[in-house]
Amino acid sequence: MLSVKELSIQFGGLKAVDGVSFDVNPGEIFTIIGPNGAGKTTVFNLLSRIYEPTAGEMSFNGTSLLDIPAHGIAGIGIARTFQNIELFDHATVLQNLLVGRTCHGKTSFVEDLFFLPHVKQAERKHRRAVEETIDFLELAPYRDQMVANLPYGVRKIVEIGRALATQPDLLLLDEPASGLSSEETSDLAFWVSDIRKILGITVLMVEHDMSLVRRVSDRVLAMSEGRSLAMGTVEEVTSDEKVISAYLGAAS
C-alpha cells in the first residue's frame, strides 16, 4: 500500500532523515520506534507533504506522493494525527469530526449558499459518517461538549475520530499514547486493533510506549539519527544490538 524508498531530508547541514526505506502492506499495523530526535515524526511530515524531501520516493497505492500537495493527501485516503493535539478547542466534538469530512466535499460555494437539495443530501451523508465514528469510539457522551472542556485522554480519541471521519485507507498515528495513563493506553490498544480489524484500515504508527507497540504491531522499524537501524517483528527489533545501543546511548 505504502512504499518509501531511500527517503531523505536535510535542514542546512542536518540530515533529519537519511535514506530510509520501508513498505507498509494492506491491513498491517506498522510502527516506527526510536529515541527522541530519530526522525520519526519527520517521516510523517514527509508522507503528509508538509515537508519536501531532499531525495527519495514515496508512493501510495501506486501513486507518487511527490505529485500530491499537502491539501490533497486526505483526499487520496491518508489521514493523520499529531503529537500535539490539533483540534478546534472552542468547537464541539461533533463539529471537530465534521471538519474531517471536508475532503469529501463536492459542492460549490454558490450551491452551499443556497443550500440546494443535493447539498442537503451531502450534509446528511457527512453527518451519518461522523455519527458512525462517534459510536465506534464511544464518544456519544461528549458529542456536544466543547473540546476545551474535555480531559486530555478524550481529546486524543477525538483527534483519532476526526482522522477516521475522512474514511482513510491508511491512518498515520503520531505518538497516540503520549501523555496517556497506563489504563488509557490499554484502551488505546483496543481502539488501534479494532480500527484494523473492524474498519479494515491500515495503520502506520510512531510510538515510544513499548507496551502499546508490543500489543498491536505486526512489524516495527527502529530509527536513530535519521537512519534505519532494524526492521522486523517487535521481538526481532528490540533484541537487535544496534537498537539496544541507540536506546541506551552506548557506543556501537
C-alpha positions as a Python dict, from the first residue, in 0.01 Angstrom:
ca = {
    (1, 'M'): (0, 0, 0),
    (2, 'L'): (273, 246, 102),
    (3, 'S'): (624, 231, -40),
    (4, 'V'): (910, 451, 84),
    (5, 'K'): (1246, 427, -92),
    (6, 'E'): (1568, 600, 19),
    (7, 'L'): (1375, 890, 171),
    (8, 'S'): (1591, 1180, 286),
    (9, 'I'): (1554, 1539, 400),
    (10, 'Q'): (1822, 1785, 502),
    (11, 'F'): (1782, 2106, 701),
    (12, 'G'): (2101, 2302, 640),
    (13, 'G'): (2380, 2068, 744),
    (14, 'L'): (2149, 1836, 941),
    (15, 'K'): (2021, 1518, 779),
    (16, 'A'): (1694, 1468, 968),
    (17, 'V'): (1604, 1160, 759),
    (18, 'D'): (1883, 980, 577),
    (19, 'G'): (1799, 712, 320),
    (20, 'V'): (1506, 547, 500),
    (21, 'S'): (1317, 271, 316),
    (22, 'F'): (1017, 62, 418),
    (23, 'D'): (688, -77, 285),
    (24, 'V'): (352, -97, 462),
    (25, 'N'): (121, -375, 347),
    (26, 'P'): (-261, -355, 335),
    (27, 'G'): (-421, -448, 667),
    (28, 'E'): (-96, -412, 859),
    (29, 'I'): (-11, -224, 1178),
    (30, 'F'): (342, -97, 1116),
    (31, 'T'): (522, 101, 1388),
    (32, 'I'): (826, 327, 1376),
    (33, 'I'): (1020, 347, 1703),
    (34, 'G'): (1337, 521, 1813),
    (35, 'P'): (1477, 768, 2065),
    (36, 'N'): (1391, 1138, 2058),
    (37, 'G'): (1535, 1310, 1752),
    (38, 'A'): (1543, 989, 1549),
    (39, 'G'): (1343, 1146, 1264),
    (40, 'K'): (1019, 954, 1316),
    (41, 'T'): (779, 1249, 1304),
    (42, 'T'): (981, 1400, 1020),
    (43, 'V'): (896, 1088, 818),
    (44, 'F'): (527, 1154, 892),
    (45, 'N'): (565, 1516, 784),
    (46, 'L'): (723, 1400, 459),
    (47, 'L'): (443, 1150, 396),
    (48, 'S'): (187, 1423, 474),
    (49, 'R'): (368, 1652, 226),
    (50, 'I'): (427, 1915, 494),
    (51, 'Y'): (797, 1880, 412),
    (52, 'E'): (953, 1834, 68),
    (53, 'P'): (1209, 1551, 61),
    (54, 'T'): (1565, 1619, -47),
    (55, 'A'): (1577, 1276, -211),
    (56, 'G'): (1384, 952, -234),
    (57, 'E'): (1049, 815, -347),
    (58, 'M'): (712, 779, -174),
    (59, 'S'): (412, 609, -330),
    (60, 'F'): (65, 519, -206),
    (61, 'N'): (-140, 258, -392),
    (62, 'G'): (87, 310, -692),
    (63, 'T'): (55, 691, -695),
    (64, 'S'): (364, 900, -624),
    (65, 'L'): (307, 1118, -319),
    (66, 'L'): (552, 1366, -466),
    (67, 'D'): (277, 1459, -714),
    (68, 'I'): (21, 1525, -438),
    (69, 'P'): (7, 1858, -248),
    (70, 'A'): (-43, 1862, 128),
    (71, 'H'): (-409, 1961, 95),
    (72, 'G'): (-471, 1661, -132),
    (73, 'I'): (-337, 1389, 99),
    (74, 'A'): (-665, 1330, 286),
    (75, 'G'): (-849, 1307, -45),
    (76, 'I'): (-641, 1011, -165),
    (77, 'G'): (-705, 812, 153),
    (78, 'I'): (-435, 909, 406),
    (79, 'A'): (-526, 1066, 741),
    (80, 'R'): (-307, 1151, 1040),
    (81, 'T'): (-298, 1265, 1398),
    (82, 'F'): (-31, 1481, 1561),
    (83, 'Q'): (197, 1459, 1866),
    (84, 'N'): (45, 1780, 1999),
    (85, 'I'): (-332, 1764, 1971),
    (86, 'E'): (-452, 1980, 1681),
    (87, 'L'): (-823, 2033, 1743),
    (88, 'F'): (-1057, 2334, 1745),
    (89, 'D'): (-1085, 2389, 2120),
    (90, 'H'): (-1391, 2614, 2101),
    (91, 'A'): (-1593, 2380, 1882),
    (92, 'T'): (-1781, 2069, 1987),
    (93, 'V'): (-1667, 1711, 1934),
    (94, 'L'): (-1929, 1676, 1661),
    (95, 'Q'): (-1810, 1989, 1483),
    (96, 'N'): (-1446, 1881, 1502),
    (97, 'L'): (-1531, 1546, 1345),
    (98, 'L'): (-1732, 1714, 1070),
    (99, 'V'): (-1413, 1901, 976),
    (100, 'G'): (-1275, 1562, 876),
    (101, 'R'): (-1545, 1537, 609),
    (102, 'T'): (-1433, 1846, 417),
    (103, 'C'): (-1205, 1636, 194),
    (104, 'H'): (-1522, 1471, 58),
    (105, 'G'): (-1694, 1799, -24),
    (106, 'K'): (-1809, 1811, -387),
    (107, 'T'): (-2041, 2111, -382),
    (108, 'S'): (-1961, 2467, -490),
    (109, 'F'): (-1981, 2787, -289),
    (110, 'V'): (-2297, 2900, -472),
    (111, 'E'): (-2465, 2561, -418),
    (112, 'D'): (-2378, 2577, -48),
    (113, 'L'): (-2501, 2936, -26),
    (114, 'F'): (-2848, 2843, -148),
    (115, 'F'): (-2842, 2506, 33),
    (116, 'L'): (-2971, 2319, -269),
    (117, 'P'): (-3128, 1971, -232),
    (118, 'H'): (-2813, 1780, -325),
    (119, 'V'): (-2621, 1989, -69),
    (120, 'K'): (-2870, 1877, 197),
    (121, 'Q'): (-2823, 1518, 84),
    (122, 'A'): (-2443, 1552, 109),
    (123, 'E'): (-2475, 1706, 457),
    (124, 'R'): (-2686, 1411, 573),
    (125, 'K'): (-2423, 1171, 438),
    (126, 'H'): (-2144, 1354, 621),
    (127, 'R'): (-2345, 1359, 941),
    (128, 'R'): (-2412, 983, 921),
    (129, 'A'): (-2041, 912, 870),
    (130, 'V'): (-1950, 1124, 1172),
    (131, 'E'): (-2217, 966, 1391),
    (132, 'E'): (-2082, 622, 1299),
    (133, 'T'): (-1735, 735, 1411),
    (134, 'I'): (-1877, 871, 1737),
    (135, 'D'): (-2047, 538, 1802),
    (136, 'F'): (-1735, 340, 1712),
    (137, 'L'): (-1512, 537, 1952),
    (138, 'E'): (-1782, 561, 2221),
    (139, 'L'): (-1774, 941, 2213),
    (140, 'A'): (-2151, 987, 2243),
    (141, 'P'): (-2131, 1130, 2599),
    (142, 'Y'): (-1904, 1407, 2468),
    (143, 'R'): (-2053, 1474, 2122),
    (144, 'D'): (-2195, 1819, 2207),
    (145, 'Q'): (-1922, 1928, 2450),
    (146, 'M'): (-1655, 2185, 2371),
    (147, 'V'): (-1319, 2021, 2314),
    (148, 'A'): (-1153, 2270, 2552),
    (149, 'N'): (-1357, 2123, 2840),
    (150, 'L'): (-1259, 1761, 2777),
    (151, 'P'): (-994, 1556, 2959),
    (152, 'Y'): (-667, 1510, 2771),
    (153, 'G'): (-727, 1140, 2704),
    (154, 'V'): (-1067, 1207, 2548),
    (155, 'R'): (-921, 1478, 2326),
    (156, 'K'): (-667, 1226, 2199),
    (157, 'I'): (-953, 996, 2095),
    (158, 'V'): (-1141, 1288, 1935),
    (159, 'E'): (-839, 1360, 1717),
    (160, 'I'): (-830, 997, 1608),
    (161, 'G'): (-1203, 1029, 1540),
    (162, 'R'): (-1153, 1331, 1315),
    (163, 'A'): (-894, 1134, 1116),
    (164, 'L'): (-1132, 836, 1091),
    (165, 'A'): (-1411, 1066, 972),
    (166, 'T'): (-1214, 1115, 649),
    (167, 'Q'): (-1266, 739, 590),
    (168, 'P'): (-898, 674, 514),
    (169, 'D'): (-732, 364, 378),
    (170, 'L'): (-414, 447, 574),
    (171, 'L'): (-412, 606, 920),
    (172, 'L'): (-94, 773, 1049),
    (173, 'L'): (-87, 788, 1430),
    (174, 'D'): (188, 1013, 1567),
    (175, 'E'): (261, 906, 1928),
    (176, 'P'): (-105, 836, 2015),
    (177, 'A'): (-14, 716, 2368),
    (178, 'S'): (183, 1030, 2456),
    (179, 'G'): (52, 1176, 2783),
    (180, 'L'): (-193, 892, 2847),
    (181, 'S'): (-218, 688, 3166),
    (182, 'S'): (-149, 313, 3158),
    (183, 'E'): (-525, 247, 3164),
    (184, 'E'): (-588, 489, 2876),
    (185, 'T'): (-300, 333, 2681),
    (186, 'S'): (-456, -9, 2732),
    (187, 'D'): (-786, 122, 2596),
    (188, 'L'): (-600, 278, 2304),
    (189, 'A'): (-453, -62, 2214),
    (190, 'F'): (-807, -195, 2168),
    (191, 'W'): (-903, 104, 1950),
    (192, 'V'): (-598, 61, 1726),
    (193, 'S'): (-664, -313, 1689),
    (194, 'D'): (-1033, -252, 1613),
    (195, 'I'): (-950, 18, 1358),
    (196, 'R'): (-766, -251, 1165),
    (197, 'K'): (-998, -543, 1241),
    (198, 'I'): (-1342, -380, 1218),
    (199, 'L'): (-1285, -81, 990),
    (200, 'G'): (-1023, -250, 772),
    (201, 'I'): (-787, 48, 792),
    (202, 'T'): (-411, 3, 764),
    (203, 'V'): (-218, 177, 1044),
    (204, 'L'): (127, 336, 1041),
    (205, 'M'): (222, 448, 1390),
    (206, 'V'): (507, 636, 1557),
    (207, 'E'): (524, 541, 1924),
    (208, 'H'): (751, 544, 2230),
    (209, 'D'): (533, 333, 2458),
    (210, 'M'): (667, -16, 2403),
    (211, 'S'): (374, -181, 2581),
    (212, 'L'): (144, -44, 2310),
    (213, 'V'): (394, -130, 2037),
    (214, 'R'): (417, -490, 2156),
    (215, 'R'): (39, -532, 2179),
    (216, 'V'): (-62, -410, 1836),
    (217, 'S'): (231, -408, 1592),
    (218, 'D'): (281, -660, 1314),
    (219, 'R'): (618, -516, 1215),
    (220, 'V'): (847, -248, 1354),
    (221, 'L'): (1109, -15, 1207),
    (222, 'A'): (1367, 123, 1451),
    (223, 'M'): (1533, 454, 1363),
    (224, 'S'): (1816, 656, 1516),
    (225, 'E'): (1966, 985, 1399),
    (226, 'G'): (1757, 979, 1083),
    (227, 'R'): (1865, 633, 971),
    (228, 'S'): (1711, 286, 980),
    (229, 'L'): (1861, 51, 1238),
    (230, 'A'): (1648, -263, 1214),
    (231, 'M'): (1315, -384, 1081),
    (232, 'G'): (1109, -693, 1166),
    (233, 'T'): (884, -821, 1441),
    (234, 'V'): (885, -645, 1778),
    (235, 'E'): (1094, -925, 1928),
    (236, 'E'): (1348, -917, 1646),
    (237, 'V'): (1390, -539, 1656),
    (238, 'T'): (1403, -495, 2034),
    (239, 'S'): (1668, -766, 2066),
    (240, 'D'): (1888, -612, 1796),
    (241, 'E'): (2217, -487, 1942),
    (242, 'K'): (2216, -165, 1736),
    (243, 'V'): (1867, -80, 1864),
    (244, 'I'): (1962, -153, 2226),
    (245, 'S'): (2271, 63, 2184),
    (246, 'A'): (2070, 354, 2040),
    (247, 'Y'): (1818, 345, 2326),
    (248, 'L'): (2081, 311, 2600),
    (249, 'G'): (2313, 565, 2445),
    (250, 'A'): (2606, 325, 2447),
    (251, 'A'): (2878, 314, 2186),
    (252, 'S'): (2817, 74, 1899),
}
